[in-house]
Amino acid sequence: MSQFITTTSLLNMRPVGSAADRSLPRMEGILEREFKGRLSLRLAEPVERNDRTGVDWYVDSDDAVTQLTTIPPELADYYRRRLQADVSVIASAAAGYESRSGQAAQNTASALRNAIQFPGDDNIWLLGDVSSGKAAIVLTAWGYEPQTSELAGGRGDAIKRPVKVLPEPGQVLISQNDDEPTPQDVGGKPAARNWLGILSSGLWAVALVLSFVIGWFLLPACGIRVPFTDRYLYGWGDGAFCRQLPNPQMEASRRQSDVLTAELGSLAEQVKVKIATCIPAPPPDPVNEVRERTRVEGVDLNPNETTVSLVWNNTNDLDLIVVCPNGERIFHGNKKACGGELEIDKNYQTYSQEPIEHVRFGERSLMPGRYGIEVKYYGVNGGQAPGTTPFKVVVQQKGKEPIVQSGSVQSINDTKLLEFTVP
């Protein structure tokens, strides 16, 4: 579900890069292709408002959204370090593409640079449980940079210019003597000097137009270069001719920029390694492990259903047994009982280093009472010797917090007993 985050005004920021660089589907495709979901960073979806005064930002999630500037400073610094690590990785990848030849590589480099361009900390948001340290980092106003505007600065008074009011036909102008009307009013005929004034104004207008026309024809084919940019104004062919001519200063600046970018990429990689050593990896979430492993086996979890899952991390064969309140048992030899079914029985015939056994009860209400769970060490696969095998049992019920119980089995036929109660 798409969730609104915030609105940013376009009065004090401007876009960078091309419109394609600010396309969320394209950016997500590039980031997924380059980093395979290893980033904590996510980009919010931009939706320009109908009045074109701002951009609304959305994220495709129901999790809580928190602005970085509203959390305690120490926790904010932790997320800034995580963001900087991702920014460094993306910048390094962009530098790699910039070093290649070809327009496609340069377009990808521009898109990656655009993804990490944002005005400041007010545009950093956290998605999920912030205190856990595992919240995703969401950027708004990405692809934009701040700008200052004299018009937006509120200078106040407009520039005042003197206005000359000309008399209308038939209007009587009073002379300084205030005794008699000027010649304009005599017999309704204007004085000859008025015709001279009109002629003079016409000649000035013709001279102004002629100057503009001569200047236009004398303008170089490439037009006028805007200082410190590659942008041209007015010239023939929209400046196409001049864009083919190298600008020595611009070329020297570009080469220096390439050198600095390469050095920055190297430093960013070193920073990433340092940060990675300082920030311990959070332990895996058992619920996410169950979701991912069932997906690999072709089973999608339904939040309205009740499931019991067993996960471990080697090729040994462990068996999950669910004992219902009425004494019926669900296991390898009896896959259906008391409304439940053993859907996945891993490491029985095919082996995996991330196996799962999974019992689904569907959306029906569970039979009230005490349920027993047995985890049995059934056998050894893959030529390895029997040894201690840690495991986790995850019970998920509609509308309730998941139940996670951990344990380990030591040797063949070793069985651990767990239980949960349905009121």
C-alpha positions in Angstrom: 0.0 0.0 0.0 1.4 3.4 -1.0 1.9 5.7 2.1 2.3 9.5 1.9 5.5 10.8 3.5 5.8 14.6 2.9 5.6 17.4 0.4 8.6 19.4 -0.8 8.3 22.9 -2.3 9.8 23.6 -5.7 10.3 27.3 -4.8 13.6 26.6 -3.1 15.0 23.5 -4.9 15.6 22.5 -8.5 16.0 19.2 -10.3 19.4 17.9 -11.4 20.0 15.4 -14.2 17.4 14.5 -16.8 13.8 13.6 -16.3 14.7 9.9 -16.8 17.1 10.2 -13.8 14.2 11.1 -11.6 12.0 8.1 -12.7 11.5 5.8 -9.7 11.0 2.5 -11.7 14.2 3.2 -13.7 16.2 4.1 -10.6 14.9 1.0 -8.7 15.8 -1.2 -11.6 19.4 0.2 -11.7 19.9 -0.1 -7.9 18.5 -3.7 -7.9 20.7 -4.7 -10.8 23.8 -3.1 -9.3 23.4 -4.0 -5.6 20.9 -7.0 -5.5 19.0 -5.6 -2.5 22.1 -5.2 -0.3 21.4 -1.5 0.4 19.5 -0.1 3.4 18.6 3.0 1.2 15.2 3.3 -0.5 14.0 6.0 -2.7 10.5 7.6 -2.2 8.2 7.9 -5.2 7.8 11.5 -6.5 4.4 12.7 -7.6 4.4 16.3 -8.9 1.4 18.3 -7.7 -1.1 19.6 -10.2 -0.3 23.3 -9.5 3.5 22.5 -10.0 4.5 24.2 -6.8 5.8 21.1 -5.1 6.3 17.3 -5.1 4.5 14.8 -3.0 6.5 11.8 -1.9 5.2 8.3 -1.2 6.6 4.9 0.0 5.1 1.5 -0.8 4.8 0.2 2.7 2.4 0.3 5.7 5.3 0.5 8.3 5.6 3.7 10.4 7.7 6.5 8.8 9.9 8.7 11.1 11.9 11.8 10.1 15.6 11.5 11.0 15.7 14.9 12.6 13.1 13.9 15.2 15.0 11.0 16.8 17.7 11.1 19.5 21.1 12.4 18.2 23.0 9.2 18.9 20.5 7.1 17.1 20.4 9.6 14.2 24.2 9.4 13.9 23.9 5.6 13.7 21.5 5.9 10.7 23.6 8.6 9.1 26.6 6.3 9.1 24.5 3.6 7.5 23.2 6.0 4.9 26.8 7.3 4.3 28.0 3.7 3.8 25.3 3.2 1.1 26.0 6.6 -0.5 29.7 5.7 -0.7 28.9 2.4 -2.4 26.7 4.1 -4.9 29.2 6.9 -5.6 31.9 4.3 -6.1 29.7 2.4 -8.6 29.0 5.7 -10.4 32.7 6.5 -10.6 33.3 3.1 -12.2 30.7 3.8 -14.9 32.1 7.3 -15.5 35.5 5.7 -16.3 34.0 3.7 -19.1 33.3 4.8 -22.6 29.9 4.7 -24.2 26.7 6.7 -23.7 24.9 3.9 -21.8 27.6 3.8 -19.1 27.5 7.6 -18.8 23.7 7.6 -18.4 24.0 4.9 -15.7 26.6 7.0 -13.9 24.4 10.1 -14.1 21.4 8.1 -12.7 23.4 6.8 -9.8 24.7 10.2 -8.9 21.2 11.5 -9.1 20.0 8.9 -6.6 22.3 10.2 -3.8 21.6 13.9 -4.5 19.2 15.4 -1.9 19.0 18.8 -0.1 19.7 17.7 3.5 18.8 15.9 6.7 15.2 17.0 6.5 14.7 14.7 3.6 15.9 11.6 5.4 13.2 9.3 6.7 13.2 5.9 8.5 10.8 3.2 7.7 9.9 0.6 10.4 11.0 0.2 14.0 13.6 2.9 14.5 14.8 1.8 17.9 15.7 -1.7 16.6 18.5 -0.3 14.4 17.0 -2.2 11.4 14.7 0.5 9.9 15.1 1.1 6.2 16.4 4.6 5.2 14.1 6.5 2.7 15.1 9.6 0.8 12.7 12.3 -0.3 13.7 15.1 -2.6 16.3 12.9 -4.2 17.4 14.2 -7.6 17.0 17.8 -6.4 19.3 20.4 -5.1 18.6 23.6 -3.1 18.6 26.9 -4.9 18.3 30.6 -3.9 16.1 33.0 -5.7 16.1 36.7 -5.6 12.4 36.6 -6.4 11.8 34.3 -3.5 13.8 36.6 -1.2 11.0 39.1 -0.9 12.8 42.3 -2.0 9.6 44.2 -1.5 9.1 47.3 -3.7 9.2 47.0 -7.4 11.5 49.3 -9.4 9.8 52.5 -10.0 10.2 54.1 -13.4 9.1 57.6 -14.4 6.0 57.6 -16.6 5.5 60.2 -19.3 1.8 60.9 -19.9 1.0 62.1 -23.5 -2.0 64.3 -24.1 -4.9 62.7 -26.0 -6.3 64.3 -29.1 -8.2 67.5 -28.4 -6.8 67.8 -24.9 -6.0 71.4 -23.9 -2.4 72.0 -22.5 -2.1 75.0 -20.3 1.1 77.0 -20.8 3.2 78.4 -18.0 1.5 81.8 -18.3 -1.9 80.2 -17.6 -3.4 83.0 -19.8 -4.1 81.3 -23.1 -4.2 77.8 -24.5 -1.4 76.2 -26.3 -1.4 75.9 -30.1 -2.8 72.4 -29.8 -6.2 73.7 -28.8 -6.5 76.4 -31.5 -8.9 75.3 -34.1 -8.5 71.6 -33.1 -5.2 71.3 -35.1 -1.9 70.0 -33.5 1.2 72.1 -33.8 3.8 71.0 -36.3 6.3 70.2 -33.5 4.0 67.3 -32.4 4.5 65.7 -35.9 8.2 66.1 -35.5 8.0 64.3 -32.1 6.1 61.4 -33.6 8.5 61.2 -36.5 11.5 61.2 -34.0 9.9 58.4 -31.9 9.3 56.4 -35.1 12.9 56.8 -36.2 14.2 55.7 -32.8 11.9 52.6 -32.9 13.2 51.7 -36.4 16.8 52.1 -35.2 16.1 49.9 -32.2 14.6 47.2 -34.4 17.3 47.5 -37.0 20.0 47.1 -34.3 18.3 44.0 -33.0 18.1 42.5 -36.5 21.8 43.3 -37.3 22.8 41.8 -33.9 20.9 38.7 -34.6 22.5 38.1 -38.0 25.9 38.9 -36.5 25.4 36.5 -33.6 27.7 33.4 -34.0 26.2 30.2 -35.1 26.7 28.7 -31.6 25.0 31.5 -29.8 26.0 32.9 -26.4 27.6 30.6 -23.8 26.2 30.9 -20.3 29.3 31.4 -18.0 30.6 28.3 -16.2 28.2 25.9 -18.0 27.8 24.1 -21.3 24.5 25.9 -22.0 24.0 28.1 -25.1 21.3 30.7 -25.7 19.7 32.0 -28.9 22.2 31.0 -31.6 21.4 29.2 -34.8 20.6 25.5 -34.4 20.2 25.9 -30.6 24.0 26.0 -30.1 24.6 22.6 -31.8 27.6 23.9 -33.7 29.4 25.2 -30.6 28.7 22.1 -28.6 31.0 20.3 -31.1 33.9 22.6 -30.3 36.0 21.7 -27.2 36.2 24.2 -24.4 39.8 23.9 -23.0 38.8 25.2 -19.6 35.9 22.9 -19.4 37.9 19.9 -20.6 40.7 20.6 -18.0 38.0 21.0 -15.3 36.4 17.7 -16.4 39.7 15.8 -16.3 40.5 17.2 -12.8 37.0 16.2 -11.7 37.5 12.6 -13.0 40.7 12.4 -10.9 39.0 13.7 -7.8 36.1 11.3 -8.4 38.3 8.3 -8.6 40.1 9.3 -5.4 36.7 9.9 -3.7 35.6 6.4 -4.8 38.7 4.9 -3.3 38.2 6.8 -0.1 34.5 5.9 0.0 35.4 2.2 -0.3 37.8 2.5 2.6 35.1 4.3 4.6 32.6 1.6 3.8 35.1 -1.1 5.1 35.7 0.9 8.3 32.0 1.4 8.9 31.2 -2.2 8.2 33.7 -3.2 10.9 32.1 -0.7 13.4 28.5 -1.7 12.9 27.7 -5.3 13.8 25.3 -7.1 11.6 21.9 -7.5 13.3 20.8 -11.1 13.9 18.5 -12.6 11.3 14.7 -12.2 11.9 13.2 -15.7 12.3 9.9 -14.5 10.7 11.7 -13.1 7.7 13.7 -16.4 7.5 10.4 -18.4 7.4 9.0 -16.0 4.7 12.0 -16.3 2.5 12.5 -20.0 2.8 8.8 -20.8 2.1 9.0 -18.5 -0.9 12.0 -20.4 -2.3 9.9 -23.6 -1.9 7.0 -22.0 -3.9 4.7 -21.4 -0.9 3.5 -17.8 -0.2 2.6 -16.9 3.4 -0.9 -15.6 4.2 -1.1 -13.3 7.2 -4.6 -14.5 7.9 -3.5 -18.1 8.4 -1.9 -20.0 11.3 1.4 -21.7 10.5 4.1 -23.7 12.5 7.6 -23.6 10.9 11.0 -25.2 11.8 14.2 -23.7 10.4 17.9 -24.7 10.9 21.1 -24.1 9.0 22.8 -27.4 7.7 21.9 -30.4 5.6 20.9 -32.6 8.5 17.4 -34.0 8.5 15.3 -32.7 11.3 11.6 -33.6 11.7 8.8 -31.3 12.8 5.9 -33.0 14.7 2.8 -31.0 15.8 0.7 -32.7 18.5 -2.9 -31.3 18.6 -5.0 -31.0 21.8 -7.1 -34.1 20.7 -3.9 -36.2 20.4 -3.7 -36.3 16.6 -0.1 -35.8 15.3 1.1 -34.1 12.1 4.4 -35.4 10.9 6.2 -37.0 7.9 4.2 -40.2 8.2 0.8 -38.4 8.7 0.9 -35.1 6.9 -2.8 -34.1 7.5 -4.5 -34.0 10.9 -6.8 -31.7 13.1 -7.1 -29.1 10.2 -3.3 -28.8 9.5 -1.1 -30.1 6.8 2.7 -30.6 6.5 3.5 -28.6 3.3 7.3 -28.6 3.3 9.5 -31.4 4.4 13.1 -30.3 3.5 16.3 -32.4 3.7 14.3 -35.7 3.4 15.1 -36.2 -0.3 16.6 -32.9 -1.4 19.3 -31.2 0.7 19.7 -27.5 1.6 21.9 -25.5 3.9 18.8 -23.3 4.7 16.0 -25.9 5.1 12.5 -25.6 6.5 9.6 -27.8 7.6 6.3 -26.0 7.4 2.8 -26.9 8.7 -0.2 -24.8 7.5 -3.6 -24.7 9.3 -5.3 -22.3 6.9 -7.6 -19.4 8.0 -9.8 -21.6 10.2 -9.7 -21.0 14.0 -7.5 -23.4 15.8 -8.9 -25.9 18.2 -8.5 -24.4 21.7 -6.1 -26.2 24.0 -2.4 -27.0 24.4 -0.4 -27.9 21.3 2.8 -29.8 21.6 5.8 -29.4 19.2 8.5 -32.0 18.8 11.7 -31.5 17.0 13.5 -34.8 16.2 17.1 -35.3 14.9 16.2 -37.8 12.2 19.4 -38.2 10.2 22.6 -36.9 8.7 23.0 -35.9 5.0 25.8 -34.7 2.8 28.6 -36.8 4.4 29.0 -34.7 7.5 29.3 -36.2 11.0 26.4 -35.9 13.5 26.7 -32.9 15.6 24.7 -30.2 17.5 22.1 -28.6 15.3 20.5 -25.4 16.6 17.0 -24.7 15.4 14.1 -22.2 15.7 10.3 -22.9 15.8 8.1 -20.0 14.6 4.3 -20.1 15.3 2.3 -17.4 13.5 -1.3 -16.8 14.2 -3.7 -14.1 12.7 -3.7 -10.9 14.8 -1.1 -12.1 17.3 2.6 -11.6 17.8 4.7 -14.5 16.4 5.9 -17.1 18.9 9.6 -17.9 18.4 11.2 -20.8 20.4 14.9 -21.8 20.0 16.7 -25.0 20.9 19.1 -27.6 19.6 19.4 -31.4 19.1 22.6 -33.2 19.8 22.5 -36.6 18.1 20.4 -39.0 16.0 16.8 -39.5 17.5 17.4 -36.7 20.0 14.0 -35.0 20.4 13.2 -31.6 22.0 9.6 -30.9 23.3 8.0 -27.4 23.0 4.4 -26.2 23.3 2.0 -23.3 22.8 -1.5 -22.7 24.0 -4.6 -21.5 22.1 -7.2 -20.0 24.4 
